[in-house]
Amino acid sequence: MTNVIKTVNIQGFGKKHSGKVRDSFIWDNKRIIVTTDRQSAFDRVLGFIPFKGQVLTKLSEFWFNKTKDIIQNHLLSVPDPNVMVVKDCKVIPIEMVIRGYITGVTDTSIWGSYEKGERTIYGIKFPEGLKKNQKLPKPVITPTTKAEAGHDERLTEQEIIKRKIASPEIWKQMKKAALAIFERGQKICDKAGIILVDTKYEFGLDDNGKLMLIDEIHTPDSSRYWIKKTYKKRLSSGEEPESYDKEPLRIWFKEQGFSGKGRIPKMPPEFIAKMSNLYMSIYEKVTGQKFIPDITKDVNKRIKNNLESVI
């Protein structure tokens, strides 16, 4: 826990904006995104996981490079293990959640609604007889609002157009790009013995109005990863798939009686270590590269020095 990055305080790069997990700065028409080790779920910050920020940063770099032929992204450079320098784009306030399987434990998951008897979810009709964690006939896009605070709300394609959240032309581009990126991700993961179950993409517009993939991509915070070799056996026996994402964390908090409201249970050290190892392991499985964490004590100084070398 001595290496946990709870927040950063670097001077000379503009005003700091803090989200659930990231601290960001706008500097010279660029956005500096610092991914901390804050752990969020159920729209709350639940604690801190060592080296998680480094994993999310390096995995996003990996996936941005693997998909830039499909759609341009905002990444300019990665000067530090926890930092991405990106184009400052106008955010389209839609979270493009794409699902290849019916699963989940949160209010916005399709399994939660399906289990309650709903068959038209996000404006999409689902057949009878599906069971949890089953593969869908084809991936579906289940968009939500991108809330500044509180819960994201479900959207349908018709609502997006009617409310002018995105123009019909931009929405069409977003759908095409999301499906293509997801297909690319599933193929790369399959070769690594991993199932990319579902994920979230965010898009923005650059100064010329060009659509860009922004935020993060295919991280264990924004995606579900399952182990391929044990999936079918565990599905047939009614067991949850082996996860390499933050789903075990959601399940642990649910087991403690917490789902977003009330006092946050404190994670025990052994569980924190388990989650840290899980994050590092998924990086290694997906990329095929050894994860070597940076354990510099003075993180603020390290980040500032690395930024000054590129900005």
C-alpha positions, 0 to 999 in steps of 0.5 A: 500500500506504500505505492498507492497513488491516491491523487496527484498535485503537480504545479504549472499545468493548469487547474486540476479536475478530479474524476472518480479515478483520474486527475486531469489538467488542460495545458496548451490545448492538450489534456493531461490524464493522470490515472490514479489507483483509486478504485471505483464501482457503484458510482463510488470510490471504494478504496485504492489498488496498488499499481492499478493506474499504471495497468490502466494507462499501459493497457490503454496505450496497447489497445489504442495502438492496436485499433488506430486503423479503425478510428483515430484516437486522442492519444499523443504520448505516454510520458509516464507510467500513470500519464497519457497526454491526449488531444483535448476533444469535445466529449460526446456525453454517451457511454457506448457499452457493447456486450457480447454476453448477458451478464452483470450485477449492476443496475445498468446490466442487461442480466439484471433486467432480463432476470426480472422478466424484461425482454425489451432492454435498451430498446433491444428485444431479447429472446426467451430462455437465456441464462446468465453469462451466456453468449449473445447471438451477436454483440449489442450496443446498450448506451447510457448517459455520461453523468458528471455525478451520480448514476448513468441512465439508460438510453435508446438509439431513438432517444439519442437522436430525439434529444440531439445528444449526437447527430444521426451521422455521428451516431452511425459512425460511433456504432460502426466504430464500436462494433469494429473495435470490439470485434478486433478486441475479441480476436486479439483476446481469443489468441491470448486465451481470454474472452472480451465479454463486454466493454465501454467506449467513449467518443469525442470530436476534435477541433475539426469536428472529426470523431475520435476514440477517447478516454480509455479502451479495453481496461479491466475497469471498463471491460469484463475479461473471462478465462476462455479455457474454463468458461464452458465448464463453469457455465454448464455447472452454474458457476461464475466465470473466472474473471480478470477484471473488477467484477470480483471486486463488485461481487465482494462488495455485494457480499458485504451488503454494499451496492452503492449506498451507505457506509463503504466496507473496508477492503482487507489487505489480502483482498487488495493484494489479490485485486492488484495481482489480478490487474497486473495479470490481465495486462500480461495475458493480453499483451504478452509482456511482463508488467514491471511496476514503477515504484518511485516514492515521489510520484508528483516529482516523477510525473512533473519531470516526465511531463516537462520532457514532452510538453 
